[in-house]
Amino acid sequence: MEKKAVYDTIAELYKQSKMLPFRLHIEQFTLLKLLGDVKEKTILDLACGEGIYSRKISSMGAARVVGVDISPKMIELARKAGTSGKSEFIVKDVETLGKIGKFDIAVGMYLMNYAKTPKQLMRFCRAVAINLKSGGRFVGFNDYPYNPQEKYGTYEKYGFKKSTVPARKEGDPITYYITTPDGREFQFDNFYLSPGTYEKAFKQAGFSSFSWEGPWLSKEGSINYPEGYWDDFMNHPPLCGMSSRKN
Ligand SMILES: C[S@@+](CC[C@H](N)C(=O)[O-])C[C@H]1O[C@@H](n2cnc3c(N)ncnc32)[C@H](O)[C@@H]1O
């Protein structure tokens, strides 16, 4: 399937999957911790999807949020839902985005794992860099390349599992099978690139630092679920936060 069309067909299901507990207690919690105070800041939300985090960040007092996504259907949903503040949603491939502004913070919630090759990852990183002010930050959440592939099938209780080819290597697809809280199933592919490839791409694109961060579990998540419930996720994170600063 052409890359543009993938999320057009699963947009509604993907939105439903945002109700899974790990989304709130780990994914969102980690993002908010990485973001810090966004009041009066300008934010570029790359691969914004249907705008869940654009809306959240806008409601936290950001001066302006611009969301970009390759899927017209996702952007249609984002525009329909709107935001509480000043915002804009653009249909565009991040790879060819070019410079659209100078933002304080760029967000990439599951952007980088769409790169199939080191070159493509580099183009994503450059697109982030040219749209950031000097000293600006990139934060995100992503497939975690340190996740051992033997653990890919151990996340079903959280509503998803991952799968890849034997002896996964650069550019191999990682298929996510997701079950929504109301029991509907769908799947999509991300791509594996090694931790070294990530580090190199951020460095070469002009970032002074790059690190994998968390993932962190919210207090609410830890007290509202049985003891040990989050162990499989937290001991071998399938997904992880990321943070980088532009020179
Ligand atoms: C897993 S969804 C995440 C959406 C949103 N960030 C969230 O956390 O809900 C990934 C999104 O990346 C978008 N995407 C994939 N490749 C892209 C690209 N090259 N440029 C822009 N968006 C892209 C897809 O259309 C999809 O909406």
The ligand as a MOL file (V3000), in Angstrom:
LIG
                    3D

  0  0  0     0  0            999 V3000
M  V30 BEGIN CTAB
M  V30 COUNTS 27 29 0 0 0
M  V30 BEGIN ATOM
M  V30 1 C 1.0610 5.9390 14.8690 0
M  V30 2 S 0.3410 7.3690 14.1460 0 CHG=1
M  V30 3 C 0.6330 8.5760 15.3950 0
M  V30 4 C -0.2420 9.7720 15.3110 0
M  V30 5 C -0.0970 10.7510 16.4900 0
M  V30 6 N 1.2270 11.3210 16.5710 0
M  V30 7 C -0.4620 10.0680 17.7620 0
M  V30 8 O 0.3950 9.8330 18.6130 0
M  V30 9 O -1.6380 9.7220 17.9020 0 CHG=-1
M  V30 10 C 1.5520 7.7470 12.9640 0
M  V30 11 C 1.1860 8.8900 12.0560 0
M  V30 12 O 2.3160 9.1820 11.2450 0
M  V30 13 C 1.8530 9.6280 10.0000 0
M  V30 14 N 2.9740 9.5510 9.0760 0
M  V30 15 C 3.6570 8.4460 8.6770 0
M  V30 16 N 4.6470 8.7910 7.8350 0
M  V30 17 C 4.6000 10.1500 7.7240 0
M  V30 18 C 5.3610 11.1030 6.9940 0
M  V30 19 N 6.3650 10.7320 6.2080 0
M  V30 20 N 5.0320 12.4070 7.0950 0
M  V30 21 C 3.9810 12.8030 7.8840 0
M  V30 22 N 3.2240 11.9380 8.5930 0
M  V30 23 C 3.5380 10.6370 8.5170 0
M  V30 24 C 0.6780 8.6920 9.7180 0
M  V30 25 O -0.1870 9.1820 8.7380 0
M  V30 26 C 0.0540 8.6060 11.0980 0
M  V30 27 O -0.9690 9.5560 11.2750 0
M  V30 END ATOM
M  V30 BEGIN BOND
M  V30 1 1 1 2
M  V30 2 1 2 3
M  V30 3 1 2 10
M  V30 4 1 3 4
M  V30 5 1 4 5
M  V30 6 1 5 6
M  V30 7 1 5 7
M  V30 8 2 7 8
M  V30 9 1 7 9
M  V30 10 1 10 11
M  V30 11 1 11 12
M  V30 12 1 11 26
M  V30 13 1 12 13
M  V30 14 1 13 14
M  V30 15 1 13 24
M  V30 16 1 14 15
M  V30 17 1 14 23
M  V30 18 2 15 16
M  V30 19 1 16 17
M  V30 20 1 17 18
M  V30 21 2 17 23
M  V30 22 1 18 19
M  V30 23 2 18 20
M  V30 24 1 20 21
M  V30 25 2 21 22
M  V30 26 1 22 23
M  V30 27 1 24 25
M  V30 28 1 24 26
M  V30 29 1 26 27
M  V30 END BOND
M  V30 END CTAB
M  END
